[in-house]
Amino acid sequence: MEPDITRKFYLLSLNPDKGYYYIMGAEFQYGLPGAILCDLYYNQRITFENRKLICINPTPTNYPFFDRALQTTEKKRSVRVASLLSSMAFRGGWYKKQVIAVLLNNKDITRVRRKFLGIGYNRYYHLKRDERMTLIRRLRDVLLRNEKPEVDELLLMSLIHVCRLYRALSDQKNERKRMRETMKRIMKNGNTYTKDFENIVELSKGIKRAIAAAHAAQTSAAS
């Protein structure tokens, strides 16, 4: 299996001109592990049983971030999405580093080292902008022109929705509003696209709960 949804989510999250992310904090912290779970679900490595995730195929994938997520899911036996994401987010830096390594090796992105006040930091820039724009045009066709999405596209769009990543698809406020409204309709009527849509909704709800819990914890700590 390949990290197609994870790759697309990361590349959409990355601002092509600035080298930093459209989304920060909990949205990215839980969104990236959420994309990993979406890939595992799409490739029938994990599934739902009584609204909890279970591992159904722990065979190694040759991608460390997939293998660790599978091991964590298998160890917990049966786990809520939000709970699993909390465990993954605890090692969020490791997951992010592993995904970036794959994208660098694939020449999807390049790393630029910079300094501010003597402190070094990294910026990442797209190397395949045409491919990124092709993806954006396809998602816009689904969200603005009512074209029928594939299952993997539904998973990716659910991530975009809960992580509020519409800025990657449009710089027009009215278009982003229309996209959100379309996604709300899709989330209500998704069974017309795939019989397994309830599981996609359950995944997106779990990611949303994890993000909301992180925001609540930050608010509580700041007060």
Helices and strands as residue ranges (DSSP letters): H 4-13, H 25-42, E 46-49, E 52-55, H 64-76, H 81-90, H 92-105, E 109-116, E 119-126, H 129-145, H 151-162, G 166-168, H 173-189, G 190-192, H 197-222
